[in-house]
Amino acid sequence: MAEKVMATGTDKDYWASQALPSVLKHKLLGQYIPRFGGMTGSRGRHQVVYLDGYAGEGRYESGDRGSAEIAMQVAAHHLEKNALLWNCFFVEQKPDSVARLDLVAAHYRALGVDARVHHGDVDGVLSEVLQVAEGLPLFLFLDPCGLGLPFDRIVQTLNQRRSTPRRWQPTEFLMNFSMDAVRRLGGNARSARGLERSSERFDEACGGRWWREYFRPDEPAEADVDEIVAAQYAQRLREKTGMFVQSVPVARKPGQKAVYHLVFGTRSEHGLWFLGDAVARARDAWWEGLEIKEEQEDPDTLFSATSVVRPDPQEVTDAAVPAMADNMERILHQQKRPFKLLNHTLDVFGAYYGQVTEPAARKAVKLLHSSGRTASTGVGGKTHELVVQPPR
Ligand SMILES: C[S@@+](CC[C@H](N)C(=O)[O-])C[C@H]1O[C@@H](n2cnc3c(N)ncnc32)[C@H](O)[C@@H]1O
């Protein structure tokens, strides 16, 4: 049911080189999935299952890695270290793309990586993946060009994958929620000449007609209505699955509307913690990508526009640390007992979740200590496991 936003004629451009939104997406994926493997695969059978449901070609003509090759590299690395076996499924609908993808996969298969390429619709392969993944950790990466799997199908899959005391099967997902599709289908719904069939497809993707209330015909659309729909979508996933769900907007340029949100879900506090760190790193890569692009387009410029608007990472951290220390003090006050950072990820980072990397949290504990607001020094151990004690 995936709806094509990317016209066939533009596929070639898409695979020529990585566009800026993909820089963020791939950095996030490349940062996070080794963590997922490390966190979940160290238990039990040392095996994880991975599905890239809209895999594309695996590699750009420029040589940059697409999502599929990123996962294959992670799998190869873990295999080489003898740490973990990844069973990787890659599904792609377009014959040309699947042929290119298979060439990339052949290279990794020769290294021993279990890289299975399927030509077809992701929905047709999902059952097989779920079967293989029974009792094993599973990561789902769903990156359609437009609308993806029906909401109900996603929810059913995630709920069927709950862990029980006898069956430990952590499940996480990263999904592309197309904001271009929201705006286009919203416009379609508001128009007297809009197609009902298109709205019905969006109903399926959203799990109901709820989104239509934001795009009533003949009523002016609210500002940022697309963002409201994205937030609602994440909230509905949260409610239906009981998972932590975080939605990361991705734009082409600073100040522009998001082209999509990357919607992440986990039942694990570790997942939530490390995702925030990976998002901050991926945002940095996005800014760097923008600067490089500007330099390539205008090599004679002394100060790129990007260097003027790019937030200085140090300044962001400098602002984040005292704010996070205040957040920690507030948690202490509410809890009235020591707490572990990992158990309060979103409250600890507050507005800086996904903006700053993990070390900012340790700095905040140290700041809290130096101002006499906690007995914890913030020295030693893993940052996410630091325990913040009340002051003595
Ligand atoms: C945005 S591109 C994928 C990019 C890739 N994930 C990456 O990051 O390198 C989406 C891909 O999904 C494929 N596709 C579209 N509908 C599909 C479906 N129902 N099942 C599998 N693949 C599909 C398209 O042909 C296209 O190659």
The ligand as a MOL file (V3000), in Angstrom:
LIG
                    3D

  0  0  0     0  0            999 V3000
M  V30 BEGIN CTAB
M  V30 COUNTS 27 29 0 0 0
M  V30 BEGIN ATOM
M  V30 1 C 13.1620 6.1430 0.6510 0
M  V30 2 S 13.5950 4.7910 -0.3490 0 CHG=1
M  V30 3 C 14.5890 3.8300 0.7380 0
M  V30 4 C 15.8920 4.4090 1.1110 0
M  V30 5 C 16.7200 3.4740 1.9500 0
M  V30 6 N 15.9660 2.9900 3.1120 0
M  V30 7 C 17.9590 4.1820 2.4510 0
M  V30 8 O 17.8770 4.8950 3.4580 0
M  V30 9 O 19.0430 3.9960 1.8520 0 CHG=-1
M  V30 10 C 12.1620 3.7800 -0.3560 0
M  V30 11 C 12.2960 2.4900 -1.1320 0
M  V30 12 O 11.1670 1.6840 -0.8570 0
M  V30 13 C 10.7990 0.9780 -2.0290 0
M  V30 14 N 9.3910 0.5380 -1.8350 0
M  V30 15 C 8.2710 1.2440 -2.0180 0
M  V30 16 N 7.1900 0.5290 -1.6330 0
M  V30 17 C 7.6570 -0.6430 -1.1570 0
M  V30 18 C 7.0390 -1.7880 -0.5610 0
M  V30 19 N 5.7180 -1.8420 -0.3990 0
M  V30 20 N 7.7980 -2.8010 -0.1540 0
M  V30 21 C 9.1640 -2.7400 -0.3060 0
M  V30 22 N 9.7950 -1.6980 -0.8640 0
M  V30 23 C 9.0720 -0.6430 -1.2790 0
M  V30 24 C 11.0430 1.9760 -3.1350 0
M  V30 25 O 11.2200 1.3450 -4.3830 0
M  V30 26 C 12.3070 2.6810 -2.6470 0
M  V30 27 O 13.4560 2.0750 -3.1580 0
M  V30 END ATOM
M  V30 BEGIN BOND
M  V30 1 1 1 2
M  V30 2 1 2 3
M  V30 3 1 2 10
M  V30 4 1 3 4
M  V30 5 1 4 5
M  V30 6 1 5 6
M  V30 7 1 5 7
M  V30 8 2 7 8
M  V30 9 1 7 9
M  V30 10 1 10 11
M  V30 11 1 11 12
M  V30 12 1 11 26
M  V30 13 1 12 13
M  V30 14 1 13 14
M  V30 15 1 13 24
M  V30 16 1 14 15
M  V30 17 1 14 23
M  V30 18 2 15 16
M  V30 19 1 16 17
M  V30 20 1 17 18
M  V30 21 2 17 23
M  V30 22 1 18 19
M  V30 23 2 18 20
M  V30 24 1 20 21
M  V30 25 2 21 22
M  V30 26 1 22 23
M  V30 27 1 24 25
M  V30 28 1 24 26
M  V30 29 1 26 27
M  V30 END BOND
M  V30 END CTAB
M  END
